[in-house]
Structure formats: structure tokens, C-alpha cells
Amino acid sequence: MILDPKDREDIRSGLKVSIVLKKDQRSGKRTQGVVKDILTSSPSHPHGIKVRLVSGDVGRVQEIL
């Protein structure tokens, strides 16, 4: 089963993911971390589900590691 970073049901606390922070959207630089909270309320989002990492960083999931 392939997990989709654009589907909310595939994202859960404790998953290791790579996200793009708001400030890095132009460059596409990714930040890796562990999901603490899911911030997107809709079931899916075309640019990735927005999450807060354990580190406190907030961004959209690009890849589930």
C-alpha cells in the first residue's frame, strides 16, 4: 500500500515525513521530522496535508518516509 501525502487518512502522529516550510516553498527545501499534529481538516489537499512536527515546524507533507 502506497501512502499519499495529499490524503489526510494516510498521515498520523508519529510518522516520519518530509515537509516544505512556508518560507521554503519557493526553493522547495525539505525538512524532515516526526508528525505531532495534523492541521489540515479537509480529507485531502492538492499541495499536501499541513502538519506540525515534534520540533514545532509547520509545513505541508511532501513525502512519507
Phi, psi and omega in degrees: 000129180265127178275134184255119180294351179265352179255124183299325183293341180272351182256133176213159179303140178095347178286143173272126184223167167244134182237164170250121177287156180306315182292342182257007184299322180293316183279334182081009179300134183254150178238132180261149177181186182251133183293130174256308182228147173260124186260338178281128181268336180285157184295337178208164177211133185296337182256006180109153181283133180278131182225161169251129179275165177304328180289346182101348179292143179239132178189181181263134182292128176255330184205141175261122187267000000 
